[in-house]
Every structure is written in C-alpha cells, then in structure tokens.
C-alpha cells in the first residue's frame, strides 16, 4: 500500500510539473503569405504562446496580424522576426506595427519602446545594422535603454532613429536644447529628444534662454523630479551650425551611448522603381518610392 502511495505521489508531481512547464496561450495569429510560429509553417490562423517565436517571409505579401488576450494588436511586416510575450515583443529584425495600446511594449537589442498615453500606436523597425527607427502614429512613444533610462519621446510626424555607438559610455550625454531656469534650478529642453533634463554646471546663468549643445554625464533623476535625468555639464557651447565629431547634422544627440537622429531626411528627390512591388527601402514601413536610398533616407506615408 505504501509503495502504491509513493507511485501515486510521484505521478502527481510529474503531472503538476508538466502543467507548470506548459506555455500559456496568449493570443491568436492571422498569417499572410509565408509565416512561421516556433519554426512551424502557418496557413490561415494559429495560436501563439508566451515565448513563441514568430517569423514572416521575404515576399511582399508576407505578414502576420496578432491579437493578444490583453487586447493588444500588433502586425509583423515582411521579413521580420520576434519573440512574443504576454506584455511585450522582442523584435530581432524587421518591422512591427504597434496597435492602439497603453501597456504593450516593444524591446530591441538595446532599447525599449513604451507607450506613455492611452491608445498610443506606432511603428518600430530594426535594420541590418541594428539601428532602430521609431514612428508614432497616435499618442507618444517613450524610448528607454534596457536599464530603464529615458532616451527620447517620439511624437506623431517626427520619427527618430537610434543607433548604439561603439566605445561610448552609458552615462555619456550630448544634446542640443534650450536652457531655462526655475526656482534657482537650470534645465535643458531638447526638441530633438522631446525630453527635459535638470542641469548642473558652471556659469549656467550666462546661457539662460539660449540654445546650446550641452555635453557631460547623465545621472538618474529623483523619481519625483519630473525630468528625464540630471546632466552634470562639462561643456556648453552655442548650437549654431554645430555638429558633433563624426556625426551628420541630423545626428547631434548622444543619450546614454545611443545616437539619436531624425528618422527621415527631408527634401530628397525620389522616383519609383520600375516594379511598384519592389521594396526600395527595406525594413521601413509604408515606404514611398525612392531611387533607392539608404534606410535612413526613406520617407514614410500613410
């Protein structure tokens, strides 16, 4: 009898372990063209689990619409790959469209894209060089480092590109902004990153109300400070016609070792390729025709 009890107890333990180890269903997928879930081809529709790897093919018709149990809706475009979890997607390559949400986030190798307003939506792309382009369609998307430090806020109509800079410290800071003072404290408002920082340094009053490029060290701000961080300024210069060494005029901010630049180059001549189905700007959602240009120069359209 005792032996039978041991066998029954062991069976219950194995059964409980198997149940605990089984991944939970988190939503459904509608496949378009070539789509795979956990290395299995999907036609029509399928089920996604917590930790499922979703991959779309390279054909122009490939894509995957995902609807999660938390009401988040996302779409993986062609030639994309990501690991899906209940509250976030780890995007390894390609492009994801983030539907209206106030909680679901997208994580890349070095950054996290977080909605900061109800019913936010947007597009996140990772190119072959692991640069990340973020475009907000509705609301605001905040860009953070993997450690949680704020890098930028992306608003509709102003896409930004983010690239990790080799050899740069995670505390390094350089950005253009306007200096202001409030109650004896000094702040830098950066139009490029959409963030406000407190500043400490020498002769800040001489720059009050002017546009400067501030360089130094970025430290975390107090939780109730209402700013993205504290800049310990080592250098403050006029922003007129100033470009950081090794960067173009459109990449003048370095936040925590991340280069921030405009996601679209304006005033560039574009023409359609002979075949309208040719994706002349790989990895960029809804590209207008180009000649072709580099990924950073592609233009978006609705």
C-alpha positions as CSV (number, residue, x, y, z in Angstrom):
1,X,0.0,0.0,0.0
2,X,2.8,2.4,0.9
3,X,4.5,1.7,-2.3
4,X,1.4,2.5,-4.3
5,X,1.1,5.8,-2.4
6,X,4.7,6.7,-3.4
7,X,3.9,5.9,-7.0
8,X,0.8,8.0,-7.0
9,X,2.5,10.9,-5.3
10,X,5.3,10.7,-7.9
11,X,2.8,10.7,-10.8
12,X,1.0,13.7,-9.3
13,X,4.4,15.6,-9.0
14,X,5.3,14.8,-12.7
15,X,1.8,15.8,-13.8
16,X,2.0,19.1,-11.8
17,X,5.5,19.8,-13.3
18,X,4.3,19.2,-16.8
19,X,1.3,21.6,-16.3
20,X,3.6,24.2,-14.8
21,X,6.1,23.9,-17.6
22,X,3.5,24.1,-20.4
23,X,3.5,27.6,-22.1
24,X,0.3,29.5,-21.7
25,X,-1.8,30.7,-24.7
26,X,-1.6,34.5,-25.0
27,X,-3.4,35.1,-28.3
28,X,-4.0,34.3,-32.0
29,X,-2.3,35.0,-35.3
30,X,-3.6,35.5,-38.8
31,X,-1.0,34.7,-41.4
32,X,-0.5,36.4,-44.8
33,X,1.9,34.7,-47.1
34,X,4.9,33.0,-45.5
35,X,4.6,32.9,-41.7
36,X,6.1,30.6,-39.1
37,X,5.4,30.1,-35.4
38,X,8.2,28.3,-33.5
39,X,9.6,27.0,-36.8
40,X,6.3,25.6,-38.0
41,X,4.6,26.9,-41.1
42,X,1.3,28.6,-40.6
43,X,-1.5,29.0,-43.1
44,X,-4.6,30.9,-42.2
45,X,-4.6,31.2,-38.5
46,X,-2.7,29.9,-35.5
47,X,-2.2,30.1,-31.7
48,X,0.6,31.9,-30.1
49,X,2.0,31.1,-26.7
50,X,4.1,33.0,-24.1
51,X,7.6,32.9,-25.6
52,X,6.5,32.0,-29.2
53,X,8.9,33.0,-32.0
54,X,7.0,34.5,-34.9
55,X,8.8,34.9,-38.3
56,X,7.5,36.3,-41.6
57,X,8.9,35.6,-45.1
58,X,10.6,37.9,-47.5
59,X,7.8,38.1,-50.1
60,X,5.9,41.4,-50.3
61,X,2.7,39.6,-49.3
62,X,4.1,38.1,-46.1
63,X,2.9,39.4,-42.7
64,X,1.2,38.4,-39.5
65,X,-1.6,40.0,-37.6
66,X,-1.6,39.2,-33.9
67,X,-4.4,39.8,-31.4
68,X,-3.4,39.2,-27.8
69,X,-5.7,38.4,-24.8
70,X,-4.8,41.7,-23.2
71,X,-6.4,43.4,-26.3
72,X,-3.0,44.5,-27.8
73,X,-2.9,44.2,-31.5
74,X,0.4,44.1,-33.4
75,X,1.4,43.3,-37.0
76,X,4.7,41.9,-38.1
77,X,5.5,43.0,-41.7
78,X,7.6,41.1,-44.2
79,X,11.0,39.7,-43.4
80,X,10.5,40.2,-39.6
81,X,11.3,38.0,-36.6
82,X,10.4,38.5,-32.9
83,X,9.8,36.6,-29.7
84,X,6.3,37.3,-28.3
85,X,5.4,37.5,-24.6
86,X,2.2,38.4,-22.9
87,X,3.2,42.1,-22.4
88,X,6.0,42.7,-24.9
89,X,7.6,41.7,-28.1
90,X,11.4,41.3,-28.5
91,X,12.0,42.4,-32.1
92,X,15.1,40.8,-33.6
93,X,14.7,42.1,-37.2
94,X,12.2,43.8,-39.5
95,X,9.2,45.9,-38.6
96,X,6.3,45.7,-36.2
97,X,3.2,47.9,-36.2
98,X,2.0,48.5,-32.7
99,X,-1.8,48.9,-32.5
100,X,-3.7,51.1,-30.1
101,X,-2.4,50.3,-26.6
102,X,-1.3,51.9,-23.4
103,X,0.7,49.0,-22.0
104,X,2.3,46.7,-24.6
105,X,5.9,47.5,-25.4
106,X,8.5,46.6,-28.0
107,X,12.0,45.6,-27.0
108,X,15.1,45.6,-29.3
109,X,18.7,44.7,-28.6
110,X,19.4,47.9,-26.8
111,X,16.1,49.8,-26.4
112,X,12.6,49.5,-25.1
113,X,9.7,51.3,-26.8
114,X,6.9,52.1,-24.3
115,X,3.5,53.8,-24.9
116,X,3.0,56.7,-22.5
117,X,-0.6,57.6,-23.4
118,X,-3.8,55.7,-23.8
119,X,-4.4,54.4,-27.3
120,X,-0.9,55.0,-28.5
121,X,0.3,53.3,-31.7
122,X,3.3,53.4,-33.9
123,X,5.9,51.5,-36.0
124,X,9.2,50.1,-34.8
125,X,11.9,48.9,-37.3
126,X,15.3,47.2,-36.8
127,X,17.6,47.3,-39.8
128,X,20.6,45.0,-40.6
129,X,23.0,47.3,-38.7
130,X,20.7,47.0,-35.6
131,X,19.7,50.7,-35.8
132,X,16.1,51.3,-34.6
133,X,13.6,53.6,-36.2
134,X,10.5,54.6,-34.3
135,X,7.5,56.4,-35.6
136,X,4.4,57.3,-33.5
137,X,1.1,57.3,-35.2
138,X,-1.1,58.2,-32.2
139,X,-0.1,59.3,-28.7
140,X,3.5,59.3,-27.6
141,X,6.1,56.5,-27.5
142,X,8.9,56.8,-25.0
143,X,12.3,55.3,-25.8
144,X,14.3,53.8,-22.9
145,X,17.5,51.9,-22.5
146,X,17.4,48.3,-21.4
147,X,18.3,49.6,-17.9
148,X,15.2,51.9,-17.9
149,X,16.8,55.3,-18.5
150,X,14.8,57.7,-20.7
151,X,16.3,58.4,-24.1
152,X,13.6,60.2,-26.1
153,X,9.9,60.7,-26.7
154,X,8.6,60.2,-30.2
155,X,5.6,62.2,-31.3
156,X,3.5,61.8,-34.5
157,X,5.1,63.3,-37.5
158,X,8.6,63.2,-36.0
159,X,10.2,59.7,-36.4
160,X,13.6,59.2,-34.8
161,X,16.4,56.8,-35.5
162,X,18.5,55.3,-32.6
163,X,21.9,53.6,-33.0
164,X,24.3,52.2,-30.4
165,X,27.7,54.0,-30.5
166,X,30.8,51.8,-30.0
167,X,33.0,53.0,-27.2
168,X,30.5,55.4,-25.7
169,X,29.8,55.2,-22.0
170,X,26.2,54.5,-20.9
171,X,26.4,57.8,-19.0
172,X,27.6,59.9,-21.8
173,X,25.4,62.8,-22.9
174,X,25.4,65.4,-25.7
175,X,22.3,67.2,-26.9
176,X,21.0,70.4,-28.3
177,X,18.4,72.3,-26.3
178,X,17.3,75.5,-24.7
179,X,18.4,76.4,-21.2
180,X,15.8,77.7,-18.8
181,X,15.7,78.4,-15.1
182,X,13.0,77.8,-12.5
183,X,13.3,78.5,-8.8
184,X,17.1,78.6,-8.9
185,X,17.4,75.4,-10.9
186,X,18.5,75.1,-14.5
187,X,17.0,72.8,-17.2
188,X,17.7,71.8,-20.7
189,X,14.7,71.2,-23.0
190,X,15.8,69.1,-26.0
191,X,13.5,69.5,-29.1
192,X,15.2,66.5,-30.8
193,X,14.7,64.0,-28.0
194,X,11.5,65.6,-26.6
195,X,12.9,65.3,-23.1
196,X,13.6,67.8,-20.3
197,X,16.7,67.4,-18.1
198,X,18.0,69.2,-15.0
199,X,21.4,70.7,-15.4
200,X,24.3,71.4,-13.1
201,X,27.5,73.1,-14.1
202,X,29.5,76.4,-14.2
203,X,28.1,79.7,-15.5
204,X,24.7,78.3,-16.4
205,X,23.1,81.7,-15.9
206,X,25.1,83.0,-18.8
207,X,23.2,80.6,-21.1
208,X,19.7,81.1,-19.7
209,X,17.2,81.4,-22.5
210,X,19.7,80.4,-25.3
211,X,20.0,77.4,-27.5
212,X,23.1,75.4,-26.7
213,X,24.7,72.0,-27.1
214,X,25.5,70.5,-23.7
215,X,27.9,67.7,-23.1
216,X,28.6,65.8,-19.9
217,X,27.4,63.0,-17.8
218,X,23.8,62.0,-17.4
219,X,22.7,60.7,-14.0
220,X,19.3,59.3,-12.9
221,X,16.9,61.9,-11.6
222,X,14.9,61.5,-8.4
223,X,11.6,59.8,-9.0
224,X,9.6,62.9,-8.3
225,X,11.8,65.3,-10.2
226,X,9.7,65.4,-13.3
227,X,12.7,65.3,-15.6
228,X,14.5,62.6,-17.6
229,X,17.8,62.9,-15.8
230,X,20.4,65.1,-14.3
231,X,23.1,66.5,-16.6
232,X,26.5,67.2,-15.0
233,X,27.6,69.6,-17.8
234,X,31.3,69.6,-18.7
235,X,30.9,71.7,-21.9
236,X,28.2,74.2,-23.0
237,X,28.5,75.7,-26.5
238,X,26.3,77.7,-28.9
239,X,24.3,75.3,-31.0
240,X,24.7,77.4,-34.2
241,X,26.0,75.3,-37.0
242,X,27.4,72.8,-34.6
243,X,27.8,69.1,-35.3
244,X,29.3,66.5,-33.0
245,X,32.5,64.9,-34.3
246,X,31.8,62.0,-36.6
247,X,28.1,62.8,-36.9
248,X,25.9,64.4,-39.6
249,X,23.8,67.5,-38.9
250,X,20.9,65.2,-38.3
251,X,22.5,63.1,-35.5
252,X,23.5,65.6,-32.9
253,X,22.3,63.9,-29.7
254,X,24.0,61.1,-27.8
255,X,22.0,59.9,-24.8
256,X,23.4,57.1,-22.7
257,X,25.7,55.9,-25.6
258,X,22.8,56.0,-28.0
259,X,22.9,58.3,-31.1
260,X,19.5,60.0,-31.8
261,X,18.8,61.4,-35.2
262,X,15.9,62.3,-37.4
263,X,14.2,59.2,-38.9
264,X,13.6,60.9,-42.3
265,X,15.8,63.0,-44.5
266,X,13.7,65.8,-46.0
267,X,14.0,67.5,-49.4
268,X,15.4,64.4,-51.2
269,X,14.5,63.6,-54.8
270,X,12.7,60.2,-55.1
271,X,11.3,58.3,-58.0
272,X,9.5,55.0,-58.2
273,X,11.4,51.9,-59.4
274,X,10.0,50.1,-62.5
275,X,8.2,47.5,-60.5
276,X,5.8,49.1,-57.9
277,X,6.1,46.0,-55.7
278,X,9.9,46.5,-55.2
279,X,10.6,47.4,-51.6
280,X,13.2,50.1,-52.2
281,X,13.5,50.9,-48.5
282,X,13.8,47.5,-46.8
283,X,12.7,47.5,-43.2
284,X,10.9,50.8,-43.3
285,X,7.1,50.6,-43.1
286,X,4.9,52.1,-45.9
287,X,7.9,53.4,-47.9
288,X,7.3,56.0,-50.6
289,X,9.3,55.3,-53.7
290,X,13.0,56.1,-53.6
291,X,15.9,55.8,-56.1
292,X,16.8,53.7,-53.9
293,X,18.2,55.5,-50.9
294,X,19.7,54.3,-47.7
295,X,17.3,53.2,-44.9
296,X,17.8,56.4,-43.0
297,X,16.7,58.5,-46.1
298,X,13.4,56.6,-46.8
299,X,10.2,58.6,-46.5
300,X,7.0,57.3,-44.8
301,X,3.5,57.7,-46.0
302,X,0.1,56.7,-44.6
